[in-house]
Amino acid sequence: MSTTKASIRVALIACIVFTCLEFVRGHYQTAKSHLQSGLKLLGQLGAVSRGAQGTECPSLSRADQSVDGWLAEQFARLHLQARLFGQKHAVPQVLAVERNQVQPVSFVSTSHARKCLDRLIGEATSLTERYHAERGDSLDSLPTPEILEQQSRIQYSLAAWFRAYEASSSPSGIKRDIESVMGFKILHSYYLVARITLATCLRLDGEMAYDSHTQDFRAIMLNSWQLGEIVFHDAPGTKFAHDPSVPPIVADMGWITPLYFTAIKCREREVRLEAIRFLSHGDCKEGIWDAALASQVASQIMVIEEQGPGVDPKATQAAAKESHAEADESKLPPEANRVFDVEVILPEGPAGVLGVLCKRRKDEGAYESLAMYRDARSCQWSIGKA
């Protein structure tokens, strides 16, 4: 098998195409296999480039750097999508994280801002995963000084990113066309997701830590409302205008991720229900993200958190709606009811089984594992111990 740079690049482009096509078809496990293969090939491309040049990749020609940089960027985003949708151990950790980069004072474009934020979100996700791996089964273990230092560094970089974002999104910043307005709205929601994640990932009070971030969750919902207004009312005649005849499918990340994050982490009932309604009414896909599947997962998590231990395994979407209607709007679920470390087991096809693995705290810092599965034909969930 040829292992030249050109042949590996062709294979990587094919992996990107096949991954996106399988996501669109709803064949998630096949898509993840293509993504995993692509990430391994990306590592081979780096090794071949270093071997050919006798040094690191920066010595490559500008054209080579541009192609390889684009490929790495696409796989980094697909990889990040999978991690944010609870795809644990779905892909190997072969993407290098660029650390200690100086944040610019302002951004030259929304794409520039996006690249910088993607890196910080990836670092925040890696920090959370590392801490969870180090603490193991002990939920009350203190983070190490190194972990705390890493959290502080990422928070500092994220604050610098937001200052540049504000400078760029002001009237005197980047040109204010529809594309940049929508881009900055989406970026602000992802910034809020990163800020909440960093503020809560090392807290020992568990899921209760998210209760102090309700205003950030409300800001995510406000951005979502405003994006909807732009698509349905302010973008006629543009590529962003709503067209019912065109399937709402994109390979990139959009508003589904922040809505899903809000739906599973915000326990303020009004905000949470609003996020679930947004997901359930949007027949759209963004890479690995499917709004319908995200809505089903979030709705079921809300049901088990509101009903607590002993939830009826036969709970359906209709039962969930009835539970939503009867519950006390002002009452937040106690810590013992709340779940965390949510892992989504995506189906291999439209008629496949959707799975959710999660944990719930017990006494003395221990936890219990739960497994939930939704049958596509009966639309019913079964719940048990993992």
N, C-alpha and C positions, 0 to 999 in steps of 0.2 A: 504493500500500500504506500502511495506517495505521501511524503511528509514535508513537501516544500511549502513555503509560506503561501504561495498562490493556491495550492490545492486545499490547504487548511482553511483559507479564507472562503473559498467556494463552499466547503462543507459547513462552515459557520453560518453563512448566509442561508443555506438550505435549512439548517436547524432553526433559525429564526422564523423562516416562512412556515415550516411544518409545525412548529410550536404554536404560532398564532392561529393557523388553520384548525388545529385540533382543539384549541380553546374555543374557537367560534363554533365548532361542531358539538361541543360539550363533552369531548373525549379527554377529560382532564388528566387521567393517569398516563395516557399515551403522550399528551403534551408535556407532562413533567419529565417523561423519559427523554424526549427530544431536548428539553432544556438541560437536563443533567448531562447528556452527551455533548451538548454545545459548550457547557462550562468546562468540561474536561478538555475539549479541543482548544478552548481559549487558553488554557494553561500550556498546551503543547505549542501554540502559536508563540507565546512568550518565550518558551524554551528555545524554539527554532530561531527566533529573532536574535536572542542573546548569543546563541551559538554561532550564527552567521556573522554577527558584528564583533564578537569577542568582548562585548560589554553590554550595558543595559540598553533598553529600547530607545531612550532619547537620542542615540546616535544614528537611528534610522533616518532615511530620507523623509522630508516633510510630507510627501505623498503617502509613504508607508505609515507614518505616524497618524495621519488623518484617517486612513482606512481602519487601521487597528484600533484607534481611539473610538471610532464610530461603533465598531463591533463590540468593544468592551462596554461602551455606554449602553447599547441595546440590551446586552445580557445582564448588565447590572440592574437595569430597570425591571426586566422580567423576573430576575432573582428577587428583587425587593418586593415586587408584587406578590410573589408566592409567600414570602415570609410574613408580610402584613396580613395575608389571608389565612394565617394559622397553618401554613404548610411546613411543619417541623420536620427537619431532616429530609426535606424533599429534594434538596440539591446540595452538593458539596460546597464547602466554604473555600473557593479558589480565587475569588475576586479580591485583589489587594485593596486595602482601605488607605487612602491618602490622608495622613494625619498632619496636624499642626500647620495647615494652610492658613494664610492670612486672608481674612474676608475683605473684599473690596469695599470702598466707601459707598459706591453705588453700582448698579448693574447696567450693562449696555443693552440688555434685552431680557425678555421673560425667560428665554432659553438659558441665558447666562445665570439668572437667578435660580432657575430650576436645577441646573447642574450642581450648584453649590448646596442647595437644600437637599437634594437627593443624597449627597455624600453624608450630610449631617443626620438625616433620617436613618441611613444605613448604620452609622456609628451608634445612634441611640438604640436601634434594634439589636445590634451586636452586644452592647453593654447589658441590655436586659437579659438576653439569652445567656451571656457569660455569668451574670450574677445568679440566675436561676440554676445554672449547671453547678456552680460552686457551692451553693447552699444545700443542694440536694433535697432530702426529705425534711430538713429542718427549716420551718418557715420563720423561725425567730432568730436565725443566725445573723450576726452583724456583718455588714459589708466590710471588706478589707480597705485599708488606706489607699491602695492602688485603685480599687474600684471607685472610691469616693473622689479621688483626684481626676479620674477619667470622666466621671459625671460632671464635675465642676468645669473641666476643660470644654466639654461638648456644649454645656449650657452657656459658657462665655462665647463660644463661636456662634451659637444659635442667636444669642442676643445681638452680636455684631451683624449677623445676617439680616435680622429684622430691622436694624437701623439702616442698612443699605437698601432694604426693601422699601421702607418708608420714604427714603430719599428718591428712589427710582419711581415709585408709584404716585408721587406728588404731581400737581399740574405742571411743574417745571422739569419733570423727569422724562421717562420714556414716552414717546408719542402715544396719545390716548385714542387708539382705534379699538374696535370691538374685540379683536384678538387679544390685545394687551390687557384690556379691562377684564375679560374672562380669565386670562392667564393669571393675573394678579389675584383674582378672587380665589381661584383654586389653590394657588401657592399659599395664600394666607391660611386656608383651612389645613393644609399639610403642615404648615408651621405650627399651628395650634396643636395638631396631633403630636408633633415632635416635642413641643413644650410640655404637654401633659404627660407624655411618656417619660421624659427625663425627670420630671418632678415627682413621679409616683413610683418609679421602678425599684427604688431602694428602700421605700418606706416599709416599716414593720407593722403598720396598722392595716395592711392588706388592701382590700378593695374599697374600704372606707376612705382611703386617700383621694379617690376620685371625686368625692362629694364636695371638695373645696374648689373644684374647677368647673362648676356649673355654668358660669358666665362664659368660659371658653367654649363649652359645648353649645351654648346658645349662639355664640358668634359663628360657629361652624354652620348651624342651621340657617342663620341670617344670610351667610354667603350662598348657601344652597338655594334659598328662596330668590335671591337676586340673580343667580345664574339662570334659574328657571325663567325669570322675567325677561332676561336678555334673549334667551333661546326662543321663547314663544311670542315676544312682543317687540323687541328692539333690534332684531337682526333680519328683517325681511330683505330678500335680494342678496344676502351674503351666504357664504358656505356654512355659517352657524345657524341659519334659519331652520326651524323645525319642519321636517318633511316626512309625513307618515309613511310614504312609499319607500323610504330608505331605511334599512335596518340600522338601528342605533348601536353599531359595533365599532370599536376602535381598539388598536393594539396598545395604546398608552393608558396611563392612569388618569382618571378624572375625578368626579365627585363621589363615586361609590365608596372608596376607601374611608374618607372622613365620616361619611354617613354611617357606615358599618361600625367604625370605632365608637361613634357617639351612641349607637344603638346598644352595644354590648357593655360599654363602660360608664355611661351616664345613667344614674338611677333616679334622676328627677323624672317622674312619670310622663309629664307633659312633653318634655324634650325628647325622651326616649321613644315615645309613641310616634311623634312627628317624624323622627328619623326612620323608623320602621315603615311608616306610610310612604315616605319618599321612595324608599327602596322597593316596596311592593307595587307602587304605581309606575315604576320606571322599567320598561322592558328593554333593558340595555346591557351590554357587555363591554368591559374594559379589560382586555387581556384575560388574565385568569379570573377576573372578577365578573360575576354574574349577579345582577341586582336581585333577581328572583331568589336565587340560592342564599344570598346574603340576608335577605329579608326573612326567609324561613329559619335560618340559624338564629338570627337575632330575636325573632319572635319567640322561639322555643326557649332560649336562654331567659328571656323576660318571664315566661310562664313559670319555669322552675324556680326562679329567684323570688317571685311573688308568692308562690305556693309553699316553697321551702321543702325540706326533707319529707319524703313520703308522697311526692307528686304522683298523680295518676299516670301510669305508663301509657294509657290510651289517649292522652291529651292530643287533640287535633287543632288545626287552625281555627275551627269554629269555637272550640272550647277556649282557645287562647283569647279570642275576641270577647267572649262572654266574661272571662276573667278580667280582661282590661276594663270592661264597662263597670264591673262591680267593685273594683279595688279602690282603696282610699287614695286620692290624688296626692295628698300631702305626706303620706307615709313612705319612708324609704325602707327597702328590705334590709334586715339586719345582716351583719357580716357572716353569720352562720348559713345564711341562705345564698350568699353570693358565690359565683363561680369564677375561676381564673384559669390561666394557662389553656385557653381555648384552642384546640387543634381541630381543624376541619378536614374530614376525609371526603374528598370530592368524588362523585360517581364517575364511572367509566363511560357512561352514556346517559342520554335523557331519561331512560327508564331505570337507571341504576339507583343504588341506595346511597343516600347522603348520610354521612356519619359525623358526629361531634364528640370529641373526647375533652373532658375538662376536670377540674378539681374543685373541691369545696372544703373549707377549713373545718376542723373539729377541735376538740379541747386540747390544751397543752401543746399548741404549735403543730399538731399533726393535721393530716388532711385525708379525705376520701376521694377516690377517683370515680367519675361517672362516665358512662358511655351511652350515647343516644343515637338512634338510627331512624331515618325517615324513609318509608317505602313510597316510591313515586306513584305506584298504582293506587294504593289505599289512602295516600296522603296522611298517614298516621305515624306517630313517633312511638318507638319502644325505648324504655329507659332501664338501665341496670348499672351494676357496679362494673367498672373497667377491670 
